[in-house]
Amino acid sequence: MWRRVVLWLVFGILLVLGFRQANSIQQFSGVSLRFNEPISGQAAHRARQHSIENAEQETFWLTFWYESTAELSAGVRTVQANAISFSGDAALVWTAQYLVGTAPSSLDGSGIAVSEALAHRLWGSTDIVGMPVYVNEKPRIVRGVFEGNFELALLSFHIEDTQQSWTAVELSGGESRSTRSNAESFAIAAGLGAPDYILMGGAMAVATFMSMLPLLIFTMYVLVLLILYVKKHYRSAATPIMFLGLIVFAILLPILLNALPAWLIPTHWSDFSFWSSLLQQASGSLREFLSVNPMLRDVELRMLLLGQVGIMVLSISCVIFCLTKENVVE
């Protein structure tokens, strides 16, 4: 008996970990555009003006960024580290918990935030807010230190700066259920051109589904047992209970569908061509996600998804083992 109690406890812990992991992946739920040819600072400025001029039409707001390596110097120490330069919302390019200070703002053209590992490497401390640092021989001021066991710097550029070029754009706002065509049409209308890759944030839906699947398996098993029990001992109550179950399912269905990207929601259930098109879109998005040149945030997302797969497999294995007759007999 105590083994079964421990297994159910482990199952509960895994469920909590799965939902927490899915919540972490929500930071990647936006639309990310990637360009092989860099976007000039002038083009980025015009795209922002386009958003402002069309603000009443639920337009997107843009955060531009690119990834590189940079030489950082503080005092007598100099290191080479990964750097993400951005113009806009820092949280859209790298979400992190800040130990001290904050991320540089969109109006800060000289700020920098560094990871805990980089702070210890350069200064030997995280109490460095306000400290000067040279990035590729250009001065910047530390605004914050975020959690991270690898060396990374976030470099902010003022939204009016037209000297920088960018290879990626994060889109926020827009319609509540934006589609791939919405994102591509906006990029073209804003003068950015057609993106080479469009990542629609479907990982959040996949992670949510994986976190819910073990619980759904358990719930379905319990419901089947309940229906069988009612049919055996209370036949007159079986029909009302099944009807109540259908009502509950009808209530929960919109909530489940709302977690999916707009292009995944079935709109023509009886149209076989729709399901064929849906499968093509899903497989195309997966290929695009796997084929895009991975940047640090993409690697972070893939590691989180890999962890979610592991949690899901362990959770399903645990609940199946707990529910098998062999385990009950034992």
C-alpha positions as CSV (number, residue, x, y, z in Angstrom):
1,M,0.0,0.0,0.0
2,W,2.8,2.4,0.9
3,R,4.3,1.9,-2.5
4,R,1.1,3.0,-4.2
5,V,0.9,6.1,-1.9
6,V,4.5,7.0,-2.9
7,L,3.7,6.5,-6.6
8,W,0.6,8.7,-6.4
9,L,2.6,11.3,-4.6
10,V,5.3,11.2,-7.3
11,F,2.5,11.5,-9.9
12,G,1.2,14.6,-8.2
13,I,4.7,16.1,-8.1
14,L,5.2,15.4,-11.8
15,L,1.9,17.0,-12.7
16,V,2.9,20.2,-10.8
17,L,6.3,20.2,-12.6
18,G,4.6,19.7,-16.0
19,F,2.3,22.7,-15.5
20,R,5.2,24.8,-14.2
21,Q,7.3,23.8,-17.3
22,A,4.4,24.7,-19.6
23,N,4.1,28.1,-17.8
24,S,7.9,28.7,-18.4
25,I,7.4,28.0,-22.1
26,Q,4.6,30.6,-22.3
27,Q,7.4,33.2,-22.7
28,F,7.8,31.9,-26.3
29,S,4.2,32.2,-27.2
30,G,4.6,35.3,-29.4
31,V,5.3,35.5,-33.1
32,S,9.0,35.6,-34.1
33,L,10.2,36.6,-37.6
34,R,13.6,35.7,-38.8
35,F,15.4,37.2,-41.8
36,N,18.5,35.9,-43.6
37,E,19.3,39.4,-44.9
38,P,19.6,42.0,-42.0
39,I,17.0,44.7,-41.6
40,S,18.5,48.1,-41.7
41,G,17.9,50.6,-38.9
42,Q,16.0,52.9,-41.3
43,A,13.7,50.0,-42.3
44,A,13.1,49.2,-38.6
45,H,12.2,52.8,-37.9
46,R,9.7,52.9,-40.8
47,A,8.1,49.7,-39.6
48,R,7.6,51.2,-36.1
49,Q,6.1,54.3,-37.7
50,H,3.7,52.0,-39.7
51,S,2.6,50.4,-36.4
52,I,2.0,53.8,-34.8
53,E,0.0,55.1,-37.8
54,N,-2.2,51.9,-37.8
55,A,-2.6,51.7,-34.0
56,E,-6.4,51.6,-34.2
57,Q,-6.3,48.5,-36.4
58,E,-4.9,46.0,-33.8
59,T,-1.5,46.2,-35.3
60,F,1.6,44.5,-34.1
61,W,4.3,46.2,-32.0
62,L,7.9,45.3,-32.8
63,T,11.0,44.4,-30.9
64,F,14.1,44.0,-33.1
65,W,17.2,42.0,-32.1
66,Y,20.2,40.0,-33.2
67,E,22.6,37.7,-31.6
68,S,26.4,37.8,-31.7
69,T,29.5,37.5,-29.5
70,A,31.1,40.6,-27.9
71,E,34.2,41.5,-26.0
72,L,33.4,42.9,-22.6
73,S,35.9,44.7,-20.4
74,A,35.6,45.8,-16.8
75,G,38.7,46.9,-15.0
76,V,41.6,44.6,-15.8
77,R,39.3,41.7,-16.9
78,T,38.2,41.1,-20.5
79,V,36.0,38.2,-21.7
80,Q,34.3,37.0,-24.9
81,A,30.6,36.4,-24.2
82,N,27.3,35.8,-26.1
83,A,25.4,39.1,-26.6
84,I,21.8,39.8,-27.6
85,S,21.3,43.3,-28.9
86,F,17.7,44.5,-28.9
87,S,15.5,47.5,-29.5
88,G,12.2,47.2,-27.8
89,D,11.0,44.9,-25.0
90,A,13.9,42.9,-23.4
91,A,11.5,40.3,-22.1
92,L,10.5,39.2,-25.6
93,V,14.1,38.3,-26.5
94,W,15.2,36.9,-23.2
95,T,12.9,36.3,-20.2
96,A,14.8,36.1,-17.0
97,Q,14.5,36.6,-13.2
98,Y,16.6,39.6,-12.1
99,L,18.7,39.3,-9.0
100,V,19.4,43.0,-8.9
101,G,18.2,45.9,-11.0
102,T,16.1,45.5,-14.2
103,A,16.5,45.0,-17.9
104,P,17.4,48.1,-19.9
105,S,14.3,50.0,-21.2
106,S,13.4,50.7,-24.8
107,L,14.6,54.3,-24.3
108,D,18.0,53.3,-23.0
109,G,20.7,53.4,-25.6
110,S,23.6,52.8,-23.2
111,G,22.3,50.1,-20.8
112,I,23.3,46.5,-20.4
113,A,22.1,43.6,-18.3
114,V,24.4,40.6,-17.6
115,S,23.9,37.1,-16.4
116,E,25.0,36.1,-12.9
117,A,27.8,33.9,-14.4
118,L,29.1,36.9,-16.5
119,A,28.9,39.2,-13.5
120,H,31.0,36.9,-11.4
121,R,33.5,36.4,-14.2
122,L,34.0,40.2,-14.8
123,W,33.5,41.6,-11.3
124,G,33.4,38.7,-8.9
125,S,30.0,40.0,-7.6
126,T,26.4,40.6,-8.6
127,D,26.3,44.0,-6.8
128,I,27.3,45.9,-9.9
129,V,24.3,48.0,-10.9
130,G,25.6,51.3,-12.1
131,M,29.0,50.0,-12.9
132,P,30.7,50.9,-16.2
133,V,31.6,48.2,-18.7
134,Y,33.1,48.4,-22.2
135,V,31.4,46.3,-25.0
136,N,33.5,46.1,-28.1
137,E,35.4,49.2,-26.7
138,K,32.1,51.2,-26.3
139,P,31.0,52.3,-22.8
140,R,27.8,51.0,-21.3
141,I,26.3,51.0,-17.8
142,V,25.0,47.9,-16.0
143,R,21.3,48.2,-15.3
144,G,20.7,44.7,-13.9
145,V,21.9,41.1,-13.3
146,F,19.7,38.2,-14.1
147,E,19.8,34.5,-13.2
148,G,21.9,32.3,-15.5
149,N,24.8,29.9,-15.3
150,F,26.2,30.9,-18.7
151,E,27.7,34.1,-19.8
152,L,25.3,36.4,-21.6
153,A,24.8,40.1,-22.0
154,L,21.7,42.0,-23.1
155,L,22.5,45.2,-24.9
156,S,19.7,47.8,-25.4
157,F,19.5,50.3,-28.3
158,H,17.2,53.3,-28.3
159,I,14.1,52.8,-30.4
160,E,15.0,55.9,-32.5
161,D,18.5,54.5,-33.2
162,T,18.7,53.9,-37.0
163,Q,22.4,52.9,-37.0
164,Q,21.9,49.2,-36.1
165,S,20.7,46.3,-38.3
166,W,18.7,43.4,-37.1
167,T,18.0,39.8,-38.1
168,A,15.0,38.9,-35.9
169,V,11.7,40.6,-35.0
170,E,9.4,39.7,-32.1
171,L,5.8,40.7,-32.6
172,S,3.5,41.5,-29.7
173,G,-0.1,42.8,-29.6
174,G,-2.1,42.4,-32.8
175,E,-5.2,40.4,-33.0
176,S,-6.0,38.0,-30.2
177,R,-5.8,35.0,-32.5
178,S,-3.2,36.1,-35.0
179,T,-2.3,33.7,-37.8
180,R,0.8,33.2,-39.9
181,S,-0.8,35.1,-42.8
182,N,-1.5,38.0,-40.4
183,A,2.2,38.2,-39.4
184,E,3.5,37.8,-43.0
185,S,1.1,40.5,-44.3
186,F,2.1,42.9,-41.6
187,A,5.8,42.4,-42.2
188,I,5.3,43.1,-45.9
189,A,3.0,46.1,-45.3
190,A,5.5,47.5,-42.8
191,G,8.3,47.4,-45.3
192,L,10.3,44.6,-43.8
193,G,9.7,42.2,-46.6
194,A,8.6,38.5,-46.4
195,P,10.4,36.8,-43.5
196,D,12.5,33.7,-44.3
197,Y,11.1,32.0,-41.2
198,I,7.9,32.6,-39.1
199,L,7.8,31.0,-35.7
200,M,4.2,31.2,-34.5
201,G,4.6,30.1,-30.9
202,G,3.0,26.7,-31.2
203,A,5.4,25.3,-28.6
204,M,3.1,26.8,-25.9
205,A,0.1,24.7,-27.1
206,V,2.3,21.6,-27.4
207,A,3.7,22.1,-23.9
208,T,0.2,22.7,-22.5
209,F,-1.1,19.6,-24.1
210,M,1.8,17.5,-22.8
211,S,1.2,18.9,-19.2
212,M,-2.5,18.0,-19.4
213,L,-2.3,14.6,-21.1
214,P,-1.4,12.5,-17.9
215,L,-4.2,14.2,-16.0
216,L,-6.6,13.5,-18.9
217,I,-5.6,9.8,-19.0
218,F,-6.3,9.6,-15.2
219,T,-9.6,11.5,-15.5
220,M,-10.8,9.3,-18.4
221,Y,-9.9,6.2,-16.5
222,V,-11.9,7.4,-13.4
223,L,-14.9,8.4,-15.6
224,V,-15.0,4.9,-17.2
225,L,-14.9,3.3,-13.8
226,L,-17.6,5.6,-12.5
227,I,-19.9,4.9,-15.6
228,L,-19.3,1.1,-15.2
229,Y,-20.1,1.3,-11.5
230,V,-23.3,3.4,-12.0
231,K,-24.5,1.0,-14.8
232,K,-24.0,-1.9,-12.5
233,H,-25.5,-0.6,-9.3
234,Y,-27.7,2.4,-10.3
235,R,-28.9,1.9,-13.9
236,S,-31.6,4.6,-13.7
237,A,-28.9,7.2,-12.9
238,A,-26.6,6.2,-15.8
239,T,-28.2,8.4,-18.5
240,P,-28.4,11.6,-16.4
241,I,-24.8,11.2,-15.4
242,M,-23.6,10.7,-19.0
243,F,-25.7,13.7,-20.0
244,L,-24.0,15.7,-17.3
245,G,-20.6,14.6,-18.5
246,L,-21.4,15.8,-22.0
247,I,-22.5,19.2,-20.6
248,V,-19.2,19.5,-18.7
249,F,-17.3,18.5,-21.9
250,A,-19.1,21.2,-23.8
251,I,-18.1,23.8,-21.2
252,L,-14.5,22.7,-21.1
253,L,-14.1,22.5,-24.9
254,P,-13.8,26.3,-25.6
255,I,-11.2,26.5,-22.8
256,L,-9.1,23.7,-24.4
257,L,-9.5,25.2,-27.9
258,N,-8.5,28.7,-26.6
259,A,-5.1,27.3,-25.7
260,L,-4.4,26.3,-29.3
261,P,-3.0,28.6,-32.0
262,A,-5.7,30.0,-34.2
263,W,-4.5,28.0,-37.2
264,L,-4.9,24.7,-35.2
265,I,-8.5,25.3,-34.2
266,P,-10.9,23.1,-36.3
267,T,-13.4,25.3,-38.2
268,H,-14.7,22.7,-40.6
269,W,-15.0,19.5,-38.7
270,S,-16.6,17.5,-41.6
271,D,-14.4,18.9,-44.3
272,F,-11.6,16.3,-45.0
273,S,-9.6,18.9,-47.0
274,F,-9.5,21.1,-43.9
275,W,-7.8,18.3,-41.9
276,S,-5.4,17.6,-44.7
277,S,-4.5,21.3,-44.9
278,L,-4.2,21.4,-41.1
279,L,-1.8,18.5,-41.1
280,Q,0.3,20.2,-43.8
281,Q,0.5,23.4,-41.8
282,A,1.4,21.6,-38.6
283,S,4.2,19.6,-40.3
284,G,5.4,22.7,-42.1
285,S,5.6,24.7,-38.8
286,L,7.5,21.8,-37.2
287,R,10.0,21.6,-40.1
288,E,10.4,25.4,-39.9
289,F,11.0,25.3,-36.2
290,L,13.6,22.5,-36.6
291,S,15.3,24.0,-39.6
292,V,15.7,27.6,-38.5
293,N,19.3,28.6,-37.5
294,P,18.9,28.2,-33.7
295,M,19.7,31.2,-31.5
296,L,20.1,31.1,-27.7
297,R,16.4,31.6,-27.1
298,D,15.6,28.8,-29.6
299,V,18.0,26.4,-27.8
300,E,16.4,27.4,-24.5
301,L,13.0,26.6,-25.9
302,R,14.1,23.2,-27.2
303,M,15.6,22.3,-23.9
304,L,12.4,23.2,-22.1
305,L,10.4,21.2,-24.5
306,L,12.8,18.2,-24.1
307,G,12.3,18.5,-20.4
308,Q,8.5,18.6,-20.8
309,V,8.6,15.5,-22.9
310,G,10.6,13.7,-20.1
311,I,8.1,14.9,-17.5
312,M,5.1,13.7,-19.6
313,V,6.6,10.3,-20.2
314,L,7.4,9.8,-16.5
315,S,3.9,11.0,-15.5
316,I,2.1,8.7,-18.0
317,S,4.3,5.8,-16.9
318,C,3.5,6.5,-13.3
319,V,-0.2,6.8,-13.7
320,I,-0.5,3.7,-15.9
321,F,1.5,1.7,-13.4
322,C,-0.7,3.0,-10.5
323,L,-3.8,2.0,-12.4
324,T,-2.9,-1.4,-13.6
325,K,-4.5,-4.5,-12.0
326,E,-1.0,-6.0,-11.3
327,N,-0.1,-3.1,-9.2
328,V,-3.4,-3.2,-7.3
329,V,-2.9,-6.9,-6.6
330,E,0.6,-6.3,-5.4
